[in-house]
Amino acid sequence: MSNRLFQGLIHQMRDTMDCVIGVVDTSATIIACSDLTKIGSTNEFVSLDLSDSHDIFVRDNYTYKPFGSHIKPDYAVFVEGTDESAAKYASILAITLSSIKQYYDEKYDRNNFIKNVVLDNVLPGDIVVKARELHFNSDVNRVVLLVRIISSNDVSAYDVIQNLFPDKAKDFVFNISETDIVLVKEVKSNIESKDLEKLARSISDTLSSEFYTRVNVGIGTPVTGIKDLAKSFKEAQISLEVGKVFDTDKIICSYDNLGIARLIYHLPTTLCETFLQEVFKKGSIESLDHETLFTIQRFFENNLNVSETSRKLFVHRNTLVYRLEKIKKLTGLDLREFDHAIVFKIALMVKKYLSANPTKF
C-alpha cells in the first residue's frame, strides 16, 4: 500500500519539480518514481548508505534523504542533482512523505488498529466501523498471547516472533513495552486450551533454544471478532501475574487453567487478611517451620495419602503422622480431613498472594 501511496504523490509532484524524483525502500529498490521506467530497479551501493542514518547523502548524481519512524530508515527519497536545491527538495519531500505515511498508517493500518483495540484505546462504537473499513472478518476467532522477556541477548524477540507468524493478514505482532510483545493469533473456532499452550510452548522453545532468550507466555481466552480482543489481552496479563505469584516455575500460563488462583487474585487484600486471621486463630502460619511446610506440600501432592507421602519423603509413617499431629496442634486443622486440608491449601495460597503484592489490572 505504501508503494501506491508514494507513487500517487510523486506523480502529482513531477510537473512541479523539473527533475527526476522518487522513493527507494531499505533494499534500495525504487518503489515510486516520476520516471516510470526506473521503478523496480535497484542500486546496491545506495542500500549501504541507507543503513547508516537519516542524513542526506549523494550517489550517482542523485541526492538521497532517508526517512521513517524507526531508528534505521524505512525509505529514502531521491532527487536528481547534487546542488543545494536538490538537497532542499529532498528534505521537503522526506518530511511530506513521512507525515503522510504516518497519517495513513494511523488511519488505515491494520496492525496499528489491532494494537489500539487490544490496548483499549478505541471506543466500542468505533471498533465496528473501523473493522468494516479495514475489511476484518467479524466471524473469525482470535486469541491474544502476551510474551514477556525474562532475559535476552542482542537478538530481537519481536523480529523472531514476527518471522514465526509471517501472515500479516491473519496474525498481528507488536511491542507494548521493552519486555512485552503481543501476538494476536487467528485460531480455529473449536481450539482447545492444550493446543494454545502448545503454540505458546513453541514460541518459548524457539526463543530459548535458538536465540538464548527466556520468556514467559500468558494466554487469554479465544474471542470472536475484534471488540473483545482487549478482554483477551487483559486475561493474558492476569495469567502472567497470577503465574508469577502462584507458579513461579511455570513458563506458560493460560487464563483457562488458573483455577482457584484466579479467584484469589481478584479478592481484596483486606478480605484475604481477615480470612487468614480466622483460619489460623489458634496459631500464626509463621509458626510453621520450613520442614513442616515442605511436608505439607508433599502431603497435598500425594492426595492426602499418608503412606505414599511417607514413602516419597523417605520417612517412617509414624514420623509423618507425628508431624501432622503437630500441625493440628499448632493450627487446629487436621490435614487428613478433606475439609480441613482444602481450607489450609487455600490459606497457603492467600498467604503467598499477600506476600507477593502483585500488580492489578
C-alpha angles and dihedrals in degrees: 000000000000090000092058091043092053094043092053092053095043089050090054092048099045094088092048094055117053093214142062114284132176151135132260128194128224092284089054091247113148107242098170131020142159086230102063093197090068097057111113096023120122136209108199092194091062092055090064091057092046092061093057110063147313093271124122116259137175127231130169096344092312129109115220129199115187119212141172144117097265133078089257114049118261095201143356131215119220130203126192110249138042103233130106092269092056090051091051092048090049092050093048092048092049093052092046096047093043092052094046092046091051092049091047092049092049092050102038111012110118096206092051090048092051090048091054092047092050091049090048093242095132125077113244092240092052094050094069093046095047093044089055091049091052092045098242115171106239092202096059119109118228136175132201121229120190114207113198118194112225098175131353147164130223093298115107108239087196091060092046093052091046089054090049090056106032098160099101092180091065109020128048128200126185142152122246096176141353091278105026125078123180125212118192104195128191109228140178117272093243098043114146129223092248090057091052090049089050089053091049090047091055090055092049094045093048093051094045100041100039104026104024092236119139117210141169119218126210118198125205125199120276115260134193117239127351110290097072095052090098088058092051090048093052089050090053089051092050090048091058094045094048090045090051089055104039106020107033093168095050116108098184118049120183122194091220092058102045091101118179091350088073091055093049091048091060095049120105112253092234090058090048092052091049090050092053092049090053095046096046099035090128094053139349121262086234088070089072112092126220094263091052093049090049090052091050091051092052091045090056092045090055094051095253090299108151097195095047093045094050089050092051091047092047091233133123116267091241090054091056092046089052091053092049090050089051090053090049091052093049099043107018090238123119106207091198087071113078096221092051092044095053092048090051092047092052091045091055090051092048090050090051090049094052092047092052095050092201127203114263125215 
